[in-house]
Amino acid sequence: MSTELLPIDYGSAGDGTKKIATLTLDQPGRPVVVIEQSLLEQLDATLDTIPDDLDGFILASAAERAFVAGADLKAIMALNDAELHTYLEFGARVFQRIADMPFPTAAAIHSTALGGGLELAMHCDGLIGVLDPDAKPYLIGLPEAGLKICPGWGGTNLLPARIDPETAIVATANGTAFKSNVAAELGIFDQTTDSREDLIHAAMIWIIGQDGTGRTGKPSRCIQTMNTDEIEIALDKSREELDSSLHTDAVLDAVKVGLNSGWGAALQCERDHLVRLRNTEPAQRAIDAFFNKSKK
């Protein structure tokens, strides 16, 4: 089996001596990029071609309507439990390759980034976003709990490290996405530009300003790299604010596991909950309703 490589551009910024690779996610014929097995395989194969001696890496998207709209829910629901575990583990391994890069990385977000799309972006060190004052705001967030399931690629532990932890935990547990202007106010973006045409350049300039040393092999923004005492307090407050449910409890559990046992354990906890939850009656009803609405 051969895997088609995703397009990469090697450019320079600043004084011209900094070499930065831009990998562009692309699914020709689709208005949005959706994470599916073939895209993960393309991304994995393309990452094999990226040298270690770069000064930075940018993850971008060619889709007009979204950076990445999320995972392919129909494909996920068609898998049995063992297959879904394998799929989620493979995706986590591919995403981790970005976190493992020995140089600064940035996601160039021009439009909607939801679910697995945002989780993929948050494996980069920085999120660089477009905030066009003349355009309609787009959505940023982890909506999985709205379908009575939970994130599966680290979102429960990534978002609380980027914005106010309580806000992140409650939003994730409720499946609430933020409009891009609100997300910017919350601090989810490390830098913004008002034009998509300037996005890659803005990402390059941000990368040049970063220190590439001291990389940990984990995403640079996850619970284990942050003030865990502050997140512990936010978790307790979130538990008081939220109504108990299967999906809410799963999100809270994944945050707690991340605090106590680290990044890898949190990923495993998310996967276990996601595989279990998608078979429950509340999730089945919510996902069926989602599919029916999508047909209209």
C-alpha positions in Angstrom: 0.0 0.0 0.0 1.3 3.4 -0.9 0.5 6.6 1.0 0.3 10.0 -0.8 2.4 12.6 0.9 0.9 15.9 2.0 2.3 19.1 0.5 5.3 20.7 2.3 6.8 24.1 1.7 10.2 25.0 3.0 10.5 28.7 3.5 12.6 31.2 5.4 11.8 34.2 7.6 13.5 37.0 9.4 17.0 37.4 8.0 16.5 34.5 5.7 18.6 32.1 7.6 15.8 30.4 9.5 14.5 27.4 7.6 10.9 26.5 8.5 8.7 23.8 7.0 5.0 24.3 6.4 2.9 21.1 6.1 -0.5 21.7 4.6 -3.4 19.3 5.4 -5.4 18.8 2.2 -8.3 16.6 1.1 -9.1 17.7 -2.4 -12.8 17.7 -3.3 -13.9 18.3 0.3 -14.8 21.7 1.8 -13.2 20.8 5.1 -10.4 18.6 6.3 -11.7 15.6 8.4 -9.4 13.3 10.4 -9.7 9.8 9.1 -7.4 6.8 8.8 -6.1 7.8 5.3 -5.3 11.4 6.4 -3.5 10.0 9.5 -1.5 7.7 7.3 -0.6 10.6 4.9 0.4 12.8 7.8 2.5 10.0 9.3 4.3 9.3 6.0 4.9 13.0 5.4 6.4 13.6 8.8 9.0 10.9 7.9 10.3 13.3 5.3 10.9 16.2 7.6 14.5 16.7 8.6 15.6 17.3 12.2 17.8 20.3 11.4 15.0 22.8 10.8 14.3 25.9 12.8 10.6 25.4 12.9 7.5 23.6 11.7 4.0 25.0 10.8 0.9 22.9 10.4 -1.6 24.5 8.1 -4.8 23.6 6.2 -5.8 24.1 2.6 -9.5 23.8 3.3 -11.6 26.9 2.8 -14.2 26.3 5.5 -12.2 24.9 8.3 -8.7 24.3 9.6 -9.8 20.8 10.6 -13.5 20.0 11.3 -12.7 17.0 13.6 -12.7 13.3 13.3 -14.9 11.2 10.9 -17.6 10.3 13.3 -19.3 7.8 10.9 -16.1 5.9 10.5 -15.5 5.9 14.2 -19.0 4.5 14.9 -18.4 1.8 12.3 -15.4 0.4 14.2 -15.7 -2.3 16.9 -14.1 -1.5 20.2 -10.7 -3.1 19.5 -10.6 -1.3 16.1 -11.5 2.0 17.7 -8.7 1.6 20.3 -6.2 0.9 17.5 -7.4 3.9 15.5 -7.2 6.2 18.5 -3.8 4.9 19.4 -2.5 5.4 15.9 -3.8 9.0 15.8 -2.2 9.7 19.2 1.2 8.3 17.9 1.0 10.5 14.8 0.0 13.6 16.7 2.8 12.9 19.2 5.4 13.1 16.4 4.7 16.8 16.2 5.2 17.2 20.0 8.4 15.3 19.6 9.9 17.6 17.0 13.2 19.1 18.2 12.3 22.6 17.1 9.4 25.0 17.8 6.1 24.2 16.1 2.9 26.3 15.4 -0.6 25.6 14.0 -1.8 28.2 11.5 -5.6 28.3 12.1 -7.6 30.2 9.6 -11.0 28.9 10.4 -13.0 26.3 12.4 -11.0 23.9 14.6 -13.1 21.4 16.4 -12.6 18.1 18.4 -9.7 16.1 17.0 -8.8 19.1 14.8 -8.2 21.3 17.8 -6.4 18.5 19.6 -4.0 18.1 16.6 -3.4 21.8 16.6 -2.7 21.8 20.4 0.1 19.3 19.9 1.9 22.3 18.4 3.7 24.7 20.7 1.8 27.7 19.4 -1.6 28.4 17.9 -1.6 31.3 15.5 -5.1 32.4 14.5 -6.8 34.6 11.9 -9.2 37.2 13.4 -10.6 39.1 10.5 -12.8 41.9 11.8 -14.9 41.8 8.6 -15.6 38.1 8.7 -18.0 36.0 10.7 -16.2 34.4 13.8 -15.5 30.7 13.5 -15.7 28.0 16.1 -12.8 26.6 18.3 -13.4 23.9 20.8 -14.0 20.4 21.9 -17.7 19.5 21.2 -17.5 15.8 21.9 -19.4 15.9 25.2 -22.4 17.4 23.3 -22.6 14.0 21.7 -22.4 12.4 25.1 -18.8 11.1 24.5 -15.4 12.7 25.3 -12.2 13.8 23.6 -9.8 11.0 22.6 -6.6 12.7 21.7 -5.7 14.7 24.8 -8.1 17.6 24.7 -9.1 17.3 28.3 -5.5 17.9 29.3 -4.5 20.3 26.6 -7.2 23.0 26.7 -6.9 23.7 30.5 -3.2 24.4 29.9 -4.0 27.0 27.3 -6.8 29.0 28.9 -8.4 29.5 32.3 -8.5 25.9 33.6 -12.0 26.0 35.0 -13.4 27.6 31.9 -11.7 24.9 29.8 -12.8 22.0 31.9 -16.4 23.2 32.1 -16.5 23.9 28.3 -15.1 20.5 27.5 -17.5 18.7 29.9 -20.4 20.5 28.3 -19.2 20.2 24.7 -19.2 23.9 24.3 -17.1 25.5 21.5 -16.1 29.2 21.5 -16.4 31.7 18.8 -12.9 32.7 17.6 -13.1 36.2 19.0 -14.0 34.8 22.4 -11.3 32.2 22.1 -8.8 34.9 21.5 -10.0 36.8 24.6 -9.6 33.7 26.6 -6.0 33.4 25.4 -6.2 30.3 23.2 -4.1 31.9 20.5 -0.5 32.8 21.0 -0.6 35.3 18.2 -3.2 36.5 15.8 -3.4 38.2 12.4 -6.3 39.9 10.6 -5.6 38.2 7.3 -5.3 34.7 6.1 -2.7 35.9 3.6 -0.5 36.9 6.4 -1.0 33.8 8.5 2.0 31.7 7.6 4.3 34.7 7.9 2.9 35.5 11.3 3.5 31.8 12.3 7.1 32.1 11.1 7.7 35.2 13.1 6.3 33.6 16.2 8.5 30.6 15.7 11.6 32.7 15.3 10.9 34.2 18.7 10.7 30.9 20.5 13.4 29.0 22.4 13.8 25.6 20.9 15.6 24.1 23.9 14.3 22.1 26.8 11.7 20.1 24.8 10.1 17.3 26.9 8.5 14.9 24.4 5.1 16.0 25.6 3.0 18.8 24.1 4.5 22.0 25.5 1.0 22.9 26.8 -0.5 20.1 28.8 -1.5 19.8 32.4 1.8 18.2 33.4 3.7 21.4 32.3 1.4 23.8 34.1 0.6 24.9 37.6 -1.0 21.7 38.8 -2.2 23.2 42.1 -4.2 25.8 40.1 -5.7 23.1 37.9 -6.6 21.0 40.9 -8.6 23.9 42.3 -10.2 24.4 39.0 -11.2 20.8 38.8 -12.8 20.9 42.2 -14.8 24.1 41.2 -15.8 22.5 37.9 -17.1 19.4 39.7 -19.3 21.6 41.9 -20.6 23.5 38.9 -21.3 20.6 36.6 -24.2 18.1 36.7 -23.0 14.6 37.0 -23.4 12.5 33.8 -21.5 9.7 32.1 -19.7 12.1 29.7 -19.1 14.8 32.3 -17.6 12.4 34.8 -15.4 11.0 32.0 -13.9 14.4 31.3 -13.3 15.1 34.9 -11.7 11.7 35.4 -9.3 12.3 32.5 -8.3 15.7 33.9 -7.7 14.0 37.3 -5.7 11.2 35.8 -3.5 13.7 33.9 -2.8 15.6 37.2 -2.0 12.4 39.1 -0.4 10.2 36.5 0.8 12.2 33.6 0.2 12.7 29.9 0.3 9.1 28.7 -2.1 7.9 31.4 -4.5 10.7 30.5 -4.5 9.7 26.8 -5.3 6.1 27.8 -8.0 7.3 30.1 -9.7 9.3 27.4 -9.5 6.4 24.9 -11.1 4.0 27.4 -13.9 6.4 28.2 -14.5 7.3 24.5 -14.7 3.6 23.5 -17.1 2.9 26.4 -19.3 6.0 26.0 -20.0 5.7 22.3 -21.8 2.4 23.1 -24.1 3.9 25.8 -27.7 4.8 25.1 -27.3 8.6 25.6 -24.5 8.7 23.1 -26.3 6.5 20.6 -29.3 8.8 20.7 -27.2 12.0 20.4 -25.1 10.7 17.6 -28.1 9.4 15.7 -29.7 12.8 16.1 -26.5 14.4 14.8 -26.4 12.2 11.7 -30.1 12.9 11.0 -29.6 16.6 11.3 -26.6 16.4 8.9 -28.8 14.8 6.3 -31.2 17.8 6.2 
